[in-house]
Amino acid sequence: MWHSKEYKRGEEWRWWQRLAPHAQRWSGLERSRKHAEAHYPWWQRLAHVFIPHARNGYKPHAVRRHALAAYSLILVGAKVALSLGLFLTFPTPAYFSSLTAQRIITLTNEARTHIGIAPMQGNDVLQQSAAFKAEEMARQGYFAHTNPQGESPWEWFKRAGYVYTYAGENLAMDFNNAEEVVEAWMESPKHRENILNPKYRDIGIAVTTGAVDGRTVTLVVQHFGASFAPATSSSFAARGAVYGAVTGTPQVAAAAVESTIAAGRTWWDTALQVFPWVVGIFVLWLVLQLFLTIFVHVHIQHYGAVYATVLVIGLALGILSLNVHFLETLGNAPIVF
């Protein structure tokens, strides 16, 4: 393979010396080169940055040392800023669970009150029953209303000591904020009917993390109930069962919750969704840039730039796969049941 001596030394300015040697006589070679480049059409200046050609010594500015160093600093800085922000906002999983549970109750009650249904009250006993169920799912690694031993959801109400007339359960898995969970429930007719059931008076929420199908997920259990005891025998509201008519329409409640959720989007929700996409697009672009640098003129190679670009691609992929904060390991497309 042939290598140009002048390009190996990085003396890309020599093309100007060949085309206009008189330029040195009035303002110096480097100054003349920059003056000429400044008057190129925009597409030529763009090509100078991204496309290998004679005028840039077949070494685009996008893969030169200073550019690659800047990419690396930006990638590392963005990752550090994201992780630091998450640790400052949610220092522990327990703190995240506490805030998420309260936010779920708030959003659930907003959906009810918007169509004239009385809000539910947080109930410590129901919270305990939800915690029993969440902890068992995390411990045994399953996600279902009925556990592997065949016990129904209502077993957890009994163990917690909640004397019910009506009871219901919603489950969700694989999320990183309360808004995603409530939005997914409200989009599911069966779960929405549970949320908007006017028979329910009490609510309890439990949030925890555990391994399901070999990966770490967040689990949320939402328990509903009515603890008054009429003369009739107790009954259970299975998932999605409806008792009585709902004032207003479920669609109105769903639209109200969606509006509240859209207005309440948090920075970490946006960052956790956008950051992987941005890094992924950057990696694809850098791979394309490397391909152009190598194959536009295969007889002229700058091995240092090629190796450095490969290292930056590896750094970006490493950052993409590195999960420092526990929220980074969680999904953002909740599974509801």
PyMOL commands that set and color helices and strands:
alter all, ss='L'
color gray80, all
select helices_A, chain A and resi 5-8+14-19+21-25+29-38+42-50+54-56+61-63+65-89+93-114+124-140+154-160+178-187+189-195+250-263+267-295+303-321+326-329
alter helices_A, ss='H'
color red, helices_A
select strands_A, chain A and resi 121-122+166-173+202-212+215-226+335-336
alter strands_A, ss='S'
color yellow, strands_A
deselect
rebuild
show_as cartoon
